[in-house]
Amino acid sequence: MTPDPRKVAILISGRGSNMRRLVDAADNYEVVLVASNRPDAPGLAWADKQGIVTWSKDSRGVDRAAYDAELAHAIEASGAGTVALAGFMRILGPAFIQRFEGRLLNIHPSLLPKYKGLDTHQRALDAGDAEHGCSVHVVTEELDAGEVIAQARVPILEDDTVSTLEARVLAEEHDLYPAALARFVER
């Protein structure tokens, strides 16, 4: 049986602000699981209060392949056909990515292909860029290198700090990701 792409599992590691927006905006998709590599992630409690099935296991000190296999099993058991990473701060291994190939999305706080990885806001400021933003991309084995399916741009202001720039980019993420996910599940 082929998993339904309109059933979505969301992976988080923290407060889950993007996860909340994805849940609130769900129209042509249904969030069937919220999973985290941090059992104390505040976003899990919020999802549970919404009646969404949650799964968590601390990933620290755990074999990557074994952890990824448990997470994949939880996703498959939920019936999810699409997986949306929303602040999931763990690199997934090749076997996991291959298992869900073409069905994994991520939101990244930069205008990919610029600034893959961490500290994107600081790197944009340090480079003297005129603009910054966020990208929704398909997850591949290469970090932040999959097909970009949507982007939003924000100007970098003269008095911007990492915090002010981050806040403006996050506001764009909250609009961009739900719209991109809604289109992605119809592919």
Steps between C-alpha positions, in 0.01 A plus 500: 500500500640840399499757782266794448709816433225709661571334836794688650748424777680805640843471665599760761767555762369802692204731540352406164390840373514384136326175599218702656458700181494181293232354727293819504518536121419137420235498230589246234723300736466350847774496765495144634820504708734744671832340589803636681853400586456689829230362734481837681435700180220748580343440158413142600276616784322743266445226238371260764247762618378524139435126499789424264691177558851572627819294512830587659831347588816676610751466218806592707742212534286268286628319192388707198382207289305344787342834590406575140345152465279556809395843375423360154289225654297758697445705184392198297271379781325840493416458132686818406597531137681833543753601764552869581805601700417808706796591716619140525859548611637159413656388177319197365705213366509378138283193565223716650515750213494222241202339676298821463664626181300773332264524798716707740476880526695748709482872573842666515575857611698617198462556129642167394745415358653773719579419861437132542517376858493711814545867595342623179388840632845587634662384178267721291576800722875432495495479120327838472214349300216730394240229553445176685206265529389140517463201271284191496689213340481129440734315737781302340809332639700819441428758772259775384563413135169360375264664253382839626123516455429839661685804638416822678732800519544775758724805472791527740467833676794716604430455871417127483633263761485124489185517716313756291590328175407160641159629611418641154614181326298285742186702421558421131558131581160487671330611177724323249514147646126425522443623142796299370390185686145535364638505145753222568241245618317540168808412287 
